[in-house]
Amino acid sequence: MDLSLLKTFLAVHRSGSLTAAARQVGRSQSTVTAQIRTLEEQMGQQLFLRMPRGVVPTSVADELAAEAGPHVDALATIAERGVAGRTTPFTKPMHLAGPAELMSTRVLAALAPLIHDGLRLRVTLGLTDELLAGLPDGRFDLVISTHRPRGKAIASVPLTDEEFVLVAAPRLAALVDGGQLRREGPVALRELPLISYAEDRPIIRRYWRTVFGTRPTSSPAVVVPDLRGVLTATVAGAGITVLPRYLCAKELASGALVPLLEPEIPPINTLHLAYRVGTENAPSIAAIRTRLLMQAPSW
């Protein structure tokens, strides 16, 4: 059985799409379709059901993927090492995607030393669900995800926890009765404007639910689809907000921002580093993953 047929088969099986698989293996969709048909003829069994959107593997395909996948992945890793040689694991530009704030303030700095080892980096910023959709079809090699990814084509490893903190500029913080806030919850904040990342207040909702056991009732006064903008508006005194501690650590240390509450168990969110199944041992993926896992605890 031709190894290239198995590589194409695994790409289709893991992505659930002939188009996505074609992008991954660097062939046209018609070639991928022909390769799958050839493999089905060799096996004498159907491997995929063609659906309006993508393909669905048969039980025969699932069995073949489980049996052949680890071996094909291992051969691909060996081939990449052979091409890379001993000087650098990076044989092509690596496409990394993630949230704008974390990428800009932490991730790029963490990966800077790898540039001198030959890493060529291409970065895409955006929302997690949109970025994860580009992982199985090969648009990205790695995605930093704000939640644990689902799907058989994607694997992930926990990267770090981001802690959320309720903050305000000192002038507004002075208007908050800390005792009332601890006793009565967000009623103590009802006169203060909210600054949010999105209209539906996702981070604020998480904090309210975890700490106060309720939902925020006020509409945001300011909506900025970038947490760095939220930080700037909050420091300027436009209102109160909830931010990841890593993003406002300097402002908290300098006194430009004040935590309005220090709950015994602060709300956290675990960030994950996601990659396509079968690529985790590739030298380029492994080098970036190792570097990020080493640096992330300090974030």
C-alpha positions, 0 to 999 in steps of 0.5 A: 500500500502506497504511503502517500495514500495513507497520508492522504487518507489520514488527512481526510479522516482527521479533517472530515473534508476533502478540501481541507485534506487537499490543503494539508497534503499540498495536492488538488482536491481532485487528486485527493479524491482519486487517491481515496478512490484508489485506496478504497479499490485496493481494500475493496471497502468504502472508507467515507460517506460523501455528505453535503458538507464534508465526508463521514468515515465508515467503521472500516476507515476508523479501524484503518486510522487507528491502526495506521495513524501512529505509524504514518505519523512516526514516519512523517516525524522521521522524515522531517528530522531528516530534512531539518538536519541537526541545525534547526527543526524549522523547515518551513514558516510556522503558522501560529494563531491566538487571541490578540492580547496574549499573543502581543504581550506574552507569546511573541516575546516567549518565542523570540529566542527561537527566531535565532534558531531558524523559526520563521513565524506567521501570526494570525490574531482572532477569536478562538472558535474561528481560529480552531476552525482553521487548524484541521484544514492546515491554515494554522500549525498551532492555536492558543485556545481560550477553551479546551478544543473538541474534535477528533482532528485536534489535540491540545495541552493545557498551557496556563491559567489566566486569573481574572480581577475586578479593577478600577482607576483609584478615583472610581475605586474610592467610590466603592464601599468594599464592605458592602461589595463583600456583603451584598455583591454587585449592588455596590457597583450599580452606579459605576459604568461597565467597560467590556470586551463585547456587548454580551460581557463574557469575562464580566459574566464569568466573574459575576457568576463565579464570585457573586453567584449572579449575572450582571444586569447593567449594559456596558457603557463602553465596548472595545473588542480588544482587552488592551483597549479595555485596559486603557479606558479603565486606567483613564477612569471611564468605568470598571471592568474585569481583566486577566491579571497578566494584562494589568499586572503593571498597572496594579503594581504602579497603582494606576488600577486598584482591585475592587475585590480579592476573592478567596478563590479568584475566577480563572480560565485555562488556556490550551495549546492546540495542534492537529492530531499526528503533528505533536512529535514533529520537531518544529511543533515540539520546539514551539510547544516546549518553549511555550510550556516552559515560559507560560508559568511566568505569565 
